Amino acid sequence: MNKRGKFVLGLLVLFCLWRPQAAQAALSSPFEVSGWIPYWRSATGTAEFLTHIDSFKEINPFAYTVKSDGTLADQMSLTEAPWPLLTQLTHLKQIRLVPTVMWSDGQAIDRVLRNPELRAYHVQNIVRTVKANGFDGIDIDYEAKLAKTQPYFTEFLRELYKAMGDKWVMCTIEARTPADSRSNPNPDDPKDYANDYKALNKYCDRVRIMAYDQASVDRKLTTTVSGPYIPVADPKWVDKVLTLAEKDISKKKLMLGVATYGYEYKVTPLSSGYAYNQQWAFNPKYATDLASSLNLSPQRNVSGELSFTYKPESNTAGAILDSSFNILWWSDASAIADKIALAKRHGIRGISIFKIDGGADPNLWSVLK
């Protein structure tokens, strides 16, 4: 972060300190809101968090990755300014500051966690980092685990939970679609069956389900739609995900992950349905700017999100559905409001926003009030 960015953050910190009544109002609500600040946009993400600090009960700098030996790599330099000051501010506001450890190498996760000595060293490394920096806890986001890693991941959480003492252990996991709805019903699929829901309930203070990036995972929903269907998170799918999780995880611990972004796909019509080739992820402004340049108005689609189609070769609006075209599909404030309403109907703890980076729909903050 450059000097100007630090100066801006300093001013925002002072601004936040003059808002004690609003902070107390936010703290009185049992419905929690947390959010991840990604290390690749830490300056804009931190500034956005500070501007809307009273919306949060917890903030998660998406800060740490894991080296091959199980030690942590600090991608955000959390020991350097402005983070120590931010830690003090969150404590003053009674907002938890809980950094995320992200690890997505399934083979390395298995190798470290199945070895008792390496696993113990990894646990010690996490605990030492949390306590040395005055963090309130740690968020474990280990993705792409192998199904065979399940007992070792469970043992890791058990050992970590015990070693953390009065510090928080948060667990971020992939969404699990019910077997009768999923496109791949194989229980050996490593994307979610490496997570033992009953163990998560026992060894995690919060369980955040990343209920986004749905795409075509729900076979039942996909077959009910006649046109293109590649949602970030359809509430009908999210409802299934939560209903399944609630069988083994306490509602008091469950947090619903909600997305602030979308994807562009190249779509090829098939004799039955469509093939989708993901091009890239984007924040809403990319989509709204492109729609404006094409003189298009994005439409609220079947999932309650926004989308539109166009042909990039000629940059023409709309799409001829018997030839290839592009579709942009994204989550805006209205779509997030739908998820908040769903979370409250289920009676779960709250929502976790991915991501706080300055690129979300600006109307997001009004739906969090």
Secondary structure as a PSIPRED ss2 file (coil, helix, strand):
# PSIPRED VFORMAT (PSIPRED V4.0)

   1 M C   1.000  0.000  0.000
   2 N C   1.000  0.000  0.000
   3 K H   0.000  1.000  0.000
   4 R H   0.000  1.000  0.000
   5 G H   0.000  1.000  0.000
   6 K H   0.000  1.000  0.000
   7 F H   0.000  1.000  0.000
   8 V H   0.000  1.000  0.000
   9 L H   0.000  1.000  0.000
  10 G H   0.000  1.000  0.000
  11 L H   0.000  1.000  0.000
  12 L H   0.000  1.000  0.000
  13 V H   0.000  1.000  0.000
  14 L H   0.000  1.000  0.000
  15 F H   0.000  1.000  0.000
  16 C H   0.000  1.000  0.000
  17 L H   0.000  1.000  0.000
  18 W C   1.000  0.000  0.000
  19 R C   1.000  0.000  0.000
  20 P H   0.000  1.000  0.000
  21 Q H   0.000  1.000  0.000
  22 A H   0.000  1.000  0.000
  23 A H   0.000  1.000  0.000
  24 Q H   0.000  1.000  0.000
  25 A H   0.000  1.000  0.000
  26 A H   0.000  1.000  0.000
  27 L H   0.000  1.000  0.000
  28 S C   1.000  0.000  0.000
  29 S C   1.000  0.000  0.000
  30 P C   1.000  0.000  0.000
  31 F C   1.000  0.000  0.000
  32 E E   0.000  0.000  1.000
  33 V E   0.000  0.000  1.000
  34 S E   0.000  0.000  1.000
  35 G E   0.000  0.000  1.000
  36 W E   0.000  0.000  1.000
  37 I E   0.000  0.000  1.000
  38 P E   0.000  0.000  1.000
  39 Y H   0.000  1.000  0.000
  40 W H   0.000  1.000  0.000
  41 R H   0.000  1.000  0.000
  42 S H   0.000  1.000  0.000
  43 A H   0.000  1.000  0.000
  44 T H   0.000  1.000  0.000
  45 G H   0.000  1.000  0.000
  46 T H   0.000  1.000  0.000
  47 A H   0.000  1.000  0.000
  48 E H   0.000  1.000  0.000
  49 F H   0.000  1.000  0.000
  50 L H   0.000  1.000  0.000
  51 T H   0.000  1.000  0.000
  52 H C   1.000  0.000  0.000
  53 I H   0.000  1.000  0.000
  54 D H   0.000  1.000  0.000
  55 S H   0.000  1.000  0.000
  56 F C   1.000  0.000  0.000
  57 K C   1.000  0.000  0.000
  58 E E   0.000  0.000  1.000
  59 I E   0.000  0.000  1.000
  60 N E   0.000  0.000  1.000
  61 P E   0.000  0.000  1.000
  62 F E   0.000  0.000  1.000
  63 A C   1.000  0.000  0.000
  64 Y E   0.000  0.000  1.000
  65 T E   0.000  0.000  1.000
  66 V E   0.000  0.000  1.000
  67 K C   1.000  0.000  0.000
  68 S C   1.000  0.000  0.000
  69 D C   1.000  0.000  0.000
  70 G C   1.000  0.000  0.000
  71 T C   1.000  0.000  0.000
  72 L E   0.000  0.000  1.000
  73 A E   0.000  0.000  1.000
  74 D E   0.000  0.000  1.000
  75 Q C   1.000  0.000  0.000
  76 M C   1.000  0.000  0.000
  77 S C   1.000  0.000  0.000
  78 L C   1.000  0.000  0.000
  79 T C   1.000  0.000  0.000
  80 E C   1.000  0.000  0.000
  81 A C   1.000  0.000  0.000
  82 P C   1.000  0.000  0.000
  83 W H   0.000  1.000  0.000
  84 P H   0.000  1.000  0.000
  85 L H   0.000  1.000  0.000
  86 L H   0.000  1.000  0.000
  87 T H   0.000  1.000  0.000
  88 Q H   0.000  1.000  0.000
  89 L H   0.000  1.000  0.000
  90 T H   0.000  1.000  0.000
  91 H H   0.000  1.000  0.000
  92 L H   0.000  1.000  0.000
  93 K C   1.000  0.000  0.000
  94 Q C   1.000  0.000  0.000
  95 I C   1.000  0.000  0.000
  96 R E   0.000  0.000  1.000
  97 L E   0.000  0.000  1.000
  98 V C   1.000  0.000  0.000
  99 P C   1.000  0.000  0.000
 100 T E   0.000  0.000  1.000
 101 V E   0.000  0.000  1.000
 102 M E   0.000  0.000  1.000
 103 W E   0.000  0.000  1.000
 104 S C   1.000  0.000  0.000
 105 D C   1.000  0.000  0.000
 106 G H   0.000  1.000  0.000
 107 Q H   0.000  1.000  0.000
 108 A H   0.000  1.000  0.000
 109 I H   0.000  1.000  0.000
 110 D H   0.000  1.000  0.000
 111 R H   0.000  1.000  0.000
 112 V H   0.000  1.000  0.000
 113 L H   0.000  1.000  0.000
 114 R C   1.000  0.000  0.000
 115 N C   1.000  0.000  0.000
 116 P H   0.000  1.000  0.000
 117 E H   0.000  1.000  0.000
 118 L H   0.000  1.000  0.000
 119 R H   0.000  1.000  0.000
 120 A H   0.000  1.000  0.000
 121 Y H   0.000  1.000  0.000
 122 H H   0.000  1.000  0.000
 123 V H   0.000  1.000  0.000
 124 Q H   0.000  1.000  0.000
 125 N H   0.000  1.000  0.000
 126 I H   0.000  1.000  0.000
 127 V H   0.000  1.000  0.000
 128 R H   0.000  1.000  0.000
 129 T H   0.000  1.000  0.000
 130 V H   0.000  1.000  0.000
 131 K H   0.000  1.000  0.000
 132 A H   0.000  1.000  0.000
 133 N C   1.000  0.000  0.000
 134 G C   1.000  0.000  0.000
 135 F C   1.000  0.000  0.000
 136 D C   1.000  0.000  0.000
 137 G E   0.000  0.000  1.000
 138 I E   0.000  0.000  1.000
 139 D E   0.000  0.000  1.000
 140 I E   0.000  0.000  1.000
 141 D E   0.000  0.000  1.000
 142 Y E   0.000  0.000  1.000
 143 E C   1.000  0.000  0.000
 144 A C   1.000  0.000  0.000
 145 K C   1.000  0.000  0.000
 146 L C   1.000  0.000  0.000
 147 A H   0.000  1.000  0.000
 148 K H   0.000  1.000  0.000
 149 T H   0.000  1.000  0.000
 150 Q H   0.000  1.000  0.000
 151 P H   0.000  1.000  0.000
 152 Y H   0.000  1.000  0.000
 153 F H   0.000  1.000  0.000
 154 T H   0.000  1.000  0.000
 155 E H   0.000  1.000  0.000
 156 F H   0.000  1.000  0.000
 157 L H   0.000  1.000  0.000
 158 R H   0.000  1.000  0.000
 159 E H   0.000  1.000  0.000
 160 L H   0.000  1.000  0.000
 161 Y H   0.000  1.000  0.000
 162 K H   0.000  1.000  0.000
 163 A H   0.000  1.000  0.000
 164 M C   1.000  0.000  0.000
 165 G C   1.000  0.000  0.000
 166 D C   1.000  0.000  0.000
 167 K C   1.000  0.000  0.000
 168 W E   0.000  0.000  1.000
 169 V E   0.000  0.000  1.000
 170 M E   0.000  0.000  1.000
 171 C E   0.000  0.000  1.000
 172 T E   0.000  0.000  1.000
 173 I E   0.000  0.000  1.000
 174 E E   0.000  0.000  1.000
 175 A C   1.000  0.000  0.000
 176 R C   1.000  0.000  0.000
 177 T C   1.000  0.000  0.000
 178 P C   1.000  0.000  0.000
 179 A C   1.000  0.000  0.000
 180 D C   1.000  0.000  0.000
 181 S C   1.000  0.000  0.000
 182 R E   0.000  0.000  1.000
 183 S C   1.000  0.000  0.000
 184 N C   1.000  0.000  0.000
 185 P C   1.000  0.000  0.000
 186 N C   1.000  0.000  0.000
 187 P C   1.000  0.000  0.000
 188 D C   1.000  0.000  0.000
 189 D C   1.000  0.000  0.000
 190 P C   1.000  0.000  0.000
 191 K C   1.000  0.000  0.000
 192 D C   1.000  0.000  0.000
 193 Y C   1.000  0.000  0.000
 194 A C   1.000  0.000  0.000
 195 N C   1.000  0.000  0.000
 196 D C   1.000  0.000  0.000
 197 Y H   0.000  1.000  0.000
 198 K H   0.000  1.000  0.000
 199 A H   0.000  1.000  0.000
 200 L H   0.000  1.000  0.000
 201 N H   0.000  1.000  0.000
 202 K H   0.000  1.000  0.000
 203 Y H   0.000  1.000  0.000
 204 C C   1.000  0.000  0.000
 205 D C   1.000  0.000  0.000
 206 R E   0.000  0.000  1.000
 207 V E   0.000  0.000  1.000
 208 R E   0.000  0.000  1.000
 209 I E   0.000  0.000  1.000
 210 M E   0.000  0.000  1.000
 211 A C   1.000  0.000  0.000
 212 Y C   1.000  0.000  0.000
 213 D C   1.000  0.000  0.000
 214 Q C   1.000  0.000  0.000
 215 A C   1.000  0.000  0.000
 216 S C   1.000  0.000  0.000
 217 V C   1.000  0.000  0.000
 218 D E   0.000  0.000  1.000
 219 R H   0.000  1.000  0.000
 220 K H   0.000  1.000  0.000
 221 L H   0.000  1.000  0.000
 222 T H   0.000  1.000  0.000
 223 T H   0.000  1.000  0.000
 224 T C   1.000  0.000  0.000
 225 V C   1.000  0.000  0.000
 226 S C   1.000  0.000  0.000
 227 G C   1.000  0.000  0.000
 228 P C   1.000  0.000  0.000
 229 Y C   1.000  0.000  0.000
 230 I C   1.000  0.000  0.000
 231 P C   1.000  0.000  0.000
 232 V C   1.000  0.000  0.000
 233 A C   1.000  0.000  0.000
 234 D C   1.000  0.000  0.000
 235 P H   0.000  1.000  0.000
 236 K H   0.000  1.000  0.000
 237 W H   0.000  1.000  0.000
 238 V H   0.000  1.000  0.000
 239 D H   0.000  1.000  0.000
 240 K H   0.000  1.000  0.000
 241 V H   0.000  1.000  0.000
 242 L H   0.000  1.000  0.000
 243 T H   0.000  1.000  0.000
 244 L H   0.000  1.000  0.000
 245 A H   0.000  1.000  0.000
 246 E C   1.000  0.000  0.000
 247 K C   1.000  0.000  0.000
 248 D C   1.000  0.000  0.000
 249 I C   1.000  0.000  0.000
 250 S C   1.000  0.000  0.000
 251 K C   1.000  0.000  0.000
 252 K C   1.000  0.000  0.000
 253 K C   1.000  0.000  0.000
 254 L E   0.000  0.000  1.000
 255 M E   0.000  0.000  1.000
 256 L E   0.000  0.000  1.000
 257 G E   0.000  0.000  1.000
 258 V E   0.000  0.000  1.000
 259 A E   0.000  0.000  1.000
 260 T C   1.000  0.000  0.000
 261 Y C   1.000  0.000  0.000
 262 G E   0.000  0.000  1.000
 263 Y E   0.000  0.000  1.000
 264 E E   0.000  0.000  1.000
 265 Y E   0.000  0.000  1.000
 266 K E   0.000  0.000  1.000
 267 V E   0.000  0.000  1.000
 268 T E   0.000  0.000  1.000
 269 P E   0.000  0.000  1.000
 270 L C   1.000  0.000  0.000
 271 S C   1.000  0.000  0.000
 272 S C   1.000  0.000  0.000
 273 G C   1.000  0.000  0.000
 274 Y E   0.000  0.000  1.000
 275 A E   0.000  0.000  1.000
 276 Y E   0.000  0.000  1.000
 277 N E   0.000  0.000  1.000
 278 Q E   0.000  0.000  1.000
 279 Q E   0.000  0.000  1.000
 280 W E   0.000  0.000  1.000
 281 A E   0.000  0.000  1.000
 282 F E   0.000  0.000  1.000
 283 N C   1.000  0.000  0.000
 284 P H   0.000  1.000  0.000
 285 K H   0.000  1.000  0.000
 286 Y H   0.000  1.000  0.000
 287 A H   0.000  1.000  0.000
 288 T H   0.000  1.000  0.000
 289 D H   0.000  1.000  0.000
 290 L H   0.000  1.000  0.000
 291 A H   0.000  1.000  0.000
 292 S H   0.000  1.000  0.000
 293 S H   0.000  1.000  0.000
 294 L C   1.000  0.000  0.000
 295 N C   1.000  0.000  0.000
 296 L C   1.000  0.000  0.000
 297 S C   1.000  0.000  0.000
 298 P C   1.000  0.000  0.000
 299 Q E   0.000  0.000  1.000
 300 R E   0.000  0.000  1.000
 301 N C   1.000  0.000  0.000
 302 V C   1.000  0.000  0.000
 303 S C   1.000  0.000  0.000
 304 G C   1.000  0.000  0.000
 305 E C   1.000  0.000  0.000
 306 L E   0.000  0.000  1.000
 307 S E   0.000  0.000  1.000
 308 F E   0.000  0.000  1.000
 309 T E   0.000  0.000  1.000
 310 Y E   0.000  0.000  1.000
 311 K E   0.000  0.000  1.000
 312 P C   1.000  0.000  0.000
 313 E C   1.000  0.000  0.000
 314 S C   1.000  0.000  0.000
 315 N C   1.000  0.000  0.000
 316 T E   0.000  0.000  1.000
 317 A E   0.000  0.000  1.000
 318 G C   1.000  0.000  0.000
 319 A C   1.000  0.000  0.000
 320 I C   1.000  0.000  0.000
 321 L C   1.000  0.000  0.000
 322 D C   1.000  0.000  0.000
 323 S C   1.000  0.000  0.000
 324 S C   1.000  0.000  0.000
 325 F E   0.000  0.000  1.000
 326 N E   0.000  0.000  1.000
 327 I E   0.000  0.000  1.000
 328 L E   0.000  0.000  1.000
 329 W E   0.000  0.000  1.000
 330 W E   0.000  0.000  1.000
 331 S C   1.000  0.000  0.000
 332 D C   1.000  0.000  0.000
 333 A H   0.000  1.000  0.000
 334 S H   0.000  1.000  0.000
 335 A H   0.000  1.000  0.000
 336 I H   0.000  1.000  0.000
 337 A H   0.000  1.000  0.000
 338 D H   0.000  1.000  0.000
 339 K H   0.000  1.000  0.000
 340 I H   0.000  1.000  0.000
 341 A H   0.000  1.000  0.000
 342 L H   0.000  1.000  0.000
 343 A H   0.000  1.000  0.000
 344 K H   0.000  1.000  0.000
 345 R H   0.000  1.000  0.000
 346 H H   0.000  1.000  0.000
 347 G C   1.000  0.000  0.000
 348 I C   1.000  0.000  0.000
 349 R C   1.000  0.000  0.000
 350 G E   0.000  0.000  1.000
 351 I E   0.000  0.000  1.000
 352 S E   0.000  0.000  1.000
 353 I E   0.000  0.000  1.000
 354 F E   0.000  0.000  1.000
 355 K C   1.000  0.000  0.000
 356 I C   1.000  0.000  0.000
 357 D C   1.000  0.000  0.000
 358 G C   1.000  0.000  0.000
 359 G C   1.000  0.000  0.000
 360 A C   1.000  0.000  0.000
 361 D C   1.000  0.000  0.000
 362 P C   1.000  0.000  0.000
 363 N C   1.000  0.000  0.000
 364 L H   0.000  1.000  0.000
 365 W H   0.000  1.000  0.000
 366 S H   0.000  1.000  0.000
 367 V H   0.000  1.000  0.000
 368 L C   1.000  0.000  0.000
 369 K C   1.000  0.000  0.000
